[in-house]
Amino acid sequence: MHTESKVVTMNAAGGPDDEADKAATNRPIRFGESFKAVFWSFFGVRKRSDLERDAARLNPIHVVIAAFLLMAVFIGLLITVVHFVTAK
């Protein structure tokens, strides 16, 4: 049985220098990915590598829309919690 092995070269930064990785990095980011990036940024738990990758690919319009949507959900959640806590 013949198995094919894949050789991955490393670039100057120490990361993989693979054409598939480059293609994945260069593809346009979807709104769902922007939403996820903004969501995790609200909590401050983004990995530096994800932050750097997303910074090059994120659509600013998607980020603003996602931020306003998440802000509205957060405010609505706070109002709901306060309403239940202060209800008699």
C-alpha positions as semicolon CSV with decimal commas, in nm:
position;residue;x (nm);y (nm);z (nm)
1;M;0,000;0,000;0,000
2;H;0,139;0,339;-0,102
3;T;0,068;0,634;0,124
4;E;0,137;0,988;0,025
5;S;0,301;1,212;0,282
6;K;0,271;1,587;0,282
7;V;0,576;1,800;0,348
8;V;0,504;2,131;0,518
9;T;0,773;2,395;0,498
10;M;0,808;2,670;0,753
11;N;0,812;3,038;0,669
12;A;1,039;3,303;0,824
13;A;0,789;3,364;1,107
14;G;0,799;2,997;1,206
15;G;0,450;2,914;1,078
16;P;0,353;2,670;0,807
17;D;0,411;2,796;0,455
18;D;0,140;2,592;0,287
19;E;-0,067;2,703;-0,013
20;A;-0,389;2,576;0,148
21;D;-0,321;2,785;0,459
22;K;-0,257;3,091;0,244
23;A;-0,580;3,034;0,053
24;A;-0,775;3,001;0,379
25;T;-0,618;3,320;0,512
26;N;-0,695;3,517;0,196
27;R;-1,057;3,414;0,157
28;P;-1,320;3,673;0,254
29;I;-1,453;3,641;0,606
30;R;-1,824;3,569;0,651
31;F;-2,059;3,763;0,879
32;G;-2,083;3,467;1,117
33;E;-1,707;3,468;1,164
34;S;-1,713;3,844;1,227
35;F;-1,995;3,792;1,478
36;K;-1,793;3,523;1,657
37;A;-1,484;3,745;1,668
38;V;-1,681;4,036;1,817
39;F;-1,859;3,804;2,063
40;W;-1,535;3,666;2,204
41;S;-1,382;4,014;2,205
42;F;-1,661;4,130;2,437
43;F;-1,527;3,883;2,692
44;G;-1,161;3,958;2,613
45;V;-1,069;3,597;2,542
46;R;-0,932;3,616;2,188
47;K;-0,607;3,440;2,108
48;R;-0,338;3,669;1,971
49;S;-0,302;3,454;1,659
50;D;-0,678;3,474;1,595
51;L;-0,674;3,848;1,653
52;E;-0,393;3,903;1,405
53;R;-0,552;3,676;1,145
54;D;-0,894;3,837;1,181
55;A;-0,755;4,191;1,178
56;A;-0,634;4,135;0,824
57;R;-0,958;3,975;0,705
58;L;-1,250;4,129;0,895
59;N;-1,498;4,348;0,712
60;P;-1,540;4,669;0,917
61;I;-1,910;4,693;0,828
62;H;-1,967;4,340;0,962
63;V;-1,781;4,427;1,283
64;V;-1,992;4,740;1,344
65;I;-2,319;4,556;1,276
66;A;-2,218;4,263;1,499
67;A;-2,109;4,501;1,776
68;F;-2,443;4,685;1,773
69;L;-2,638;4,358;1,771
70;L;-2,438;4,215;2,061
71;M;-2,463;4,544;2,250
72;A;-2,843;4,538;2,212
73;V;-2,858;4,177;2,333
74;F;-2,634;4,259;2,630
75;I;-2,843;4,563;2,729
76;G;-3,163;4,360;2,690
77;L;-3,018;4,088;2,910
78;L;-2,919;4,342;3,177
79;I;-3,267;4,500;3,172
80;T;-3,428;4,156;3,203
81;V;-3,208;4,057;3,497
82;V;-3,276;4,387;3,676
83;H;-3,648;4,347;3,613
84;F;-3,653;3,999;3,769
85;V;-3,434;4,098;4,063
86;T;-3,641;4,404;4,150
87;A;-3,984;4,244;4,089
88;K;-4,203;4,218;4,399
